[in-house]
């Protein structure tokens, strides 16, 4: 499993300032209703919308193949 093309268990390079607010986008290209979740933080869902999962996956793979991943520095998405 990866997060922005970085292995999930890789140490994080993202350090968030205590008390700050972030907006994340979770994108689920699968039909699984529970593929990801967060622990130990408060969060609010701002929006839910359907996506073209096959189109998203194709674009994501092009992004990865083109070197678009951040090399461990994440996008916060």
LINWOJO-V278830 format. One record per backbone hydrogen bond with DSSP energy under -0.5 kcal/mol. CO is the residue of the C=O (numbers start at 1). NH is the residue of the N-H. Records with the same first field share a line. If there is no record, write none. Layout:
CO=NH / NH
This chain:
1=8
3=6
4=70
6=3
7=10
13=15
14=16
17=20
22=24
24=26
25=27
26=28
27=29
32=35
44=46
51=53
52=56
53=57
54=58
55=59
56=60
57=61
58=62
59=63
60=64
61=65
62=66
63=68
64=67
70=73
72=13
